Amino acid sequence: MLLLEYTVVASLVVFASVKASHYIDLIDKTTKLSGAFLGGVLLSAVTSLPELFTSLSATVFLHKPALCIGNILGSNLFNIAMLSTLALLSIRSFRNVPIARGNVIVALYLIAIYGIMLLDFTGVLDVDILSVNIITFIFIVIYAFAVRHLSGETEVPDEDAQEEVGLSLNQIIVRFIIASIAIIGLSIVLTYITDDIAQRYNLGVGLAGAIFLGVATSLPEVASTIALFRIRNYDIAVGNIVGSNLFNFLVLCIADIVSFRQSVYDYADGNVVKLLIFGTVATLFTVPMLKFRGWTIRVPCAICIIACYFAFLLVEF
C-alpha cells in the first residue's frame, strides 16, 4: 500500500511540475526575459521545488538530515545520469552540438561544490558560524556567481508567439502559482511516505532519500529535459539539468540554515558518503562531455556517468 501511495503522489508531483514548466515556457513567449535565464535559473528552480520542500520537511519536521542530504545527492546523480542517457540516445545529433559556455562554467562550479563537501567530510572545513556550517555560506556565494553566468541578455518577445498563447501574463502567473503550491503540498506528503517506506523495509534514511526521494523529485527535470531533447533544444536541456543540480545545493544551504538541532551535512550514513563519491566522479565526467564535441569524447563520458549511478545501486544491493 505504501508503494502504491508513493507512486500516486510521485505521479502528481510530476504532473504539477510539468504544468509549472509549461507556464514558464509561456512566460518566455510573452516577456523580454531571456531563454537562458528562464531555462537555467527559473525552470530549474521550479522543477527543483520538490527537492526544496521534501528536504525542508525531512530536516525541520522529521529531524533526519541524512534523508535531506541523501535526497539532494541522489537527485543530482540521477539527473546527470538521465542527461547522459538522453545524450546517448540522441548521440547522432547531439555529438557535435556546441553547449553554451555558461552551462560548462556551472558544471565547473558543481565540481567545486563536491570538492568542498569532500573537505567537509574529512573535517578540514568543519567550522560553524552561528550554528551554520561555513560551507553553506560558500555555496551561496558560488550559486550567486553561477546565476550571473546563466542570466543572459533580454530578448524581444515574439508577437506571433504571444498571439498563440491565448492567455494574459497575469493568467499565466496565477496558474503558475497554483501549480507551484500543488508541488509544495505533494512534496511534503512524499517526504512522510518515504520515511514510512524506510522504516517499513528497514532501509537507511540516506538510501531511502537517494532512491525514493531522489528519483521521484528528479522526475520533473527528466520530463522537461526529454521534451527539450525531442525538439533538439539541447542547450536549454543541459541548462535545466546543471541549473537544477546547482539549485539543489542551494536547497541544502537553506535546510542547514533552518535546522537548529543539527547540521544537514550528516555523513554518518555510509550511503551518503558513497553518493558523495560517485556524484563527484560523475560530475567530473560531465565537464568534458559538455565542453568537447564528437563521438570519442561524449560517448565515453556519458557511459562513465551512467556507470557511476548504477555502480552506486550495485554497491547498495
PyMOL commands that set and color helices and strands:
alter all, ss='L'
color gray80, all
select helices_A, chain A and resi 2-30+35-47+49-61+65-89+91-94+101-121+134-150+159-165+169-200+205-230+234-258+270-291+295-316
alter helices_A, ss='H'
color red, helices_A
select strands_A, chain A and resi 128-129+132-133
alter strands_A, ss='S'
color yellow, strands_A
deselect
rebuild
show_as cartoon
